[in-house]
């Protein structure tokens, strides 16, 4: 994997964990990354009825899986969002991905579907 691709996935990771509560279905329980070597992971808890439900680990594999599922059409999203994510994915440019796009990538990677929002 090229450094450009690794940086792209890391930038999406940051977008997922630093969305400032935009996506209220989840709560960050742990978040760690090291700039050198692109080592990073985070833990997110699903929140249901005010209680934490299930803990999920997020890393490059989850993000790449989400991108693959969205690109293949396995997980359906609206056209505008799909075009933004597809273009960003082709160009390795996370600057085109907003908090909602990053959340769609996360959900596709974790669940194989969009459950929330």
Backbone torsions as a table, in degrees:
resi	resn	phi	psi	omega
1	UNK	NA	133.1	-178.7
2	UNK	-73.4	158.6	176.2
3	UNK	-61.0	-35.3	178.9
4	UNK	-62.1	-43.5	179.4
5	UNK	-67.6	-42.7	178.4
6	UNK	-60.1	-41.7	179.1
7	UNK	-65.5	-39.3	177.5
8	UNK	-59.0	-49.0	179.8
9	UNK	-64.6	-38.9	177.7
10	UNK	-64.5	-39.4	179.2
11	UNK	-64.1	-39.6	176.2
12	UNK	-65.2	-41.6	176.8
13	UNK	-55.3	-46.9	177.6
14	UNK	-60.3	-42.1	178.6
15	UNK	-60.8	-37.0	178.5
16	UNK	-66.9	-44.8	-173.8
17	UNK	-88.5	-12.9	-178.7
18	UNK	-120.2	40.1	-178.6
19	UNK	-88.6	3.7	174.8
20	UNK	55.5	41.7	174.0
21	UNK	79.7	12.8	179.4
22	UNK	-58.0	-37.1	-176.6
23	UNK	-110.4	102.1	-169.5
24	UNK	-83.8	2.3	179.0
25	UNK	-76.7	-8.8	-173.6
26	UNK	-136.4	157.8	175.9
27	UNK	-131.0	132.6	177.9
28	UNK	-77.8	126.5	178.3
29	UNK	-106.6	-25.2	178.8
30	UNK	-156.4	144.8	-176.2
31	UNK	-153.7	118.6	-176.6
32	UNK	-146.6	137.8	174.6
33	UNK	-152.9	153.7	176.9
34	UNK	-125.6	123.8	-175.4
35	UNK	-60.7	-38.2	-178.2
36	UNK	-86.0	129.6	179.2
37	UNK	84.8	-1.4	176.8
38	UNK	52.3	44.4	176.0
39	UNK	-95.1	120.8	179.7
40	UNK	-159.3	153.5	173.4
41	UNK	-161.4	161.9	175.9
42	UNK	-150.1	162.4	176.4
43	UNK	-124.0	134.6	179.8
44	UNK	-126.6	137.2	175.9
45	UNK	-106.1	132.7	171.3
46	UNK	-72.6	142.4	179.3
47	UNK	-114.0	128.0	177.9
48	UNK	-137.4	128.6	179.6
49	UNK	52.1	36.4	177.4
50	UNK	82.3	-3.1	-179.4
51	UNK	-115.3	149.9	174.5
52	UNK	-73.4	132.2	-176.3
53	UNK	-102.1	-61.8	-173.3
54	UNK	-140.1	138.4	179.5
55	UNK	-92.0	133.4	179.5
56	UNK	-125.9	136.5	175.0
57	UNK	-93.5	135.9	-179.5
58	UNK	-118.5	130.4	177.4
59	UNK	-150.8	-171.3	-177.3
60	UNK	-60.4	-36.9	-178.7
61	UNK	-63.7	-40.0	178.7
62	UNK	-65.9	-43.5	-179.4
63	UNK	-65.1	-44.7	179.3
64	UNK	-64.4	-39.2	177.0
65	UNK	-60.9	-43.8	177.6
66	UNK	-61.2	-44.2	177.7
67	UNK	-61.1	-44.4	-179.4
68	UNK	-62.3	-43.7	-178.9
69	UNK	-65.9	-36.2	177.9
70	UNK	-71.8	-43.3	-179.7
71	UNK	-63.6	-38.3	-177.3
72	UNK	-77.1	-14.8	-176.5
73	UNK	87.2	1.4	176.4
74	UNK	-58.1	-39.6	175.4
75	UNK	-111.1	123.5	-176.1
76	UNK	-88.5	136.7	173.6
77	UNK	-138.5	169.8	-179.3
78	UNK	-68.4	158.0	-173.4
79	UNK	-59.3	-44.0	-178.4
80	UNK	-61.8	-47.8	179.2
81	UNK	-63.6	-42.2	179.6
82	UNK	-61.2	-42.2	179.1
83	UNK	-66.0	-42.2	178.2
84	UNK	-60.5	-47.9	-177.9
85	UNK	-66.6	-42.7	-179.7
86	UNK	-61.5	-46.1	179.5
87	UNK	-63.7	-45.0	178.5
88	UNK	-61.0	-41.9	-179.3
89	UNK	-63.2	-42.2	179.6
90	UNK	-65.9	-37.7	-175.4
91	UNK	-95.9	-1.6	-174.4
92	UNK	53.1	45.1	-175.8
93	UNK	-123.6	92.1	-178.5
94	UNK	-71.7	-9.1	176.5
95	UNK	-63.0	-17.5	178.8
96	UNK	-89.3	-3.2	-174.9
97	UNK	-106.7	121.3	177.6
98	UNK	-93.3	-176.7	-176.5
99	UNK	-61.4	-35.3	-179.8
100	UNK	-72.4	-37.9	175.8
101	UNK	-63.6	-46.2	179.9
102	UNK	-60.9	-38.7	178.8
103	UNK	-66.9	-38.1	177.0
104	UNK	-63.6	-40.8	177.1
105	UNK	-61.9	-44.3	178.8
106	UNK	-60.5	-50.9	-178.5
107	UNK	-62.2	-41.7	178.2
108	UNK	-61.8	-39.5	179.8
109	UNK	-70.9	-39.3	-177.7
110	UNK	-80.7	-43.9	-169.0
111	UNK	-111.9	-16.0	-175.0
112	UNK	73.7	17.5	178.6
113	UNK	-165.7	168.0	173.7
114	UNK	-98.7	110.9	-178.8
115	UNK	-93.3	-29.0	-172.8
116	UNK	-123.9	135.9	173.3
117	UNK	64.8	NA	NA
